[in-house]
């Protein structure tokens, strides 16, 4: 542990990152391995990845049973961690009250690829939910989801969003 209370996180790529380098504005960094790695904090809104209207819908239909309360970024990153355990490292900062966040996730994905992964997982989640509903509307929505262009969505969403703003 460093004098400032930080320590070195071993990243999935084999390099290390000092926890003192993780701040609330960090979304991605260039690693000494040569790749860019996405950084997500529990305080980052899930609207970093999808529109707030969809976030509200997900919060309405998904029950959580954990200390984070309503569905949010920790749950999205939990899905990513479950699917790609060797591509994500977590930092539990709950005891470090000076940083402003409780959890950090650093991935081998760059920020754009992580965005795609999260959207793909949300689409899969919605497709799965719709497959259990036996209505004409559900079938039509499931068909729409099967043709959903994740790459085009992420491209447009990232273009329209201000990823440098204080709420991102």
Helices and strands as residue ranges (DSSP letters): E 8-10, E 16-18, G 19-21, E 28-30, E 36-41, G 46-48, H 52-61, H 73-83, G 85-87, E 88-92, E 103-107, H 111-131, H 136-146, H 150-160
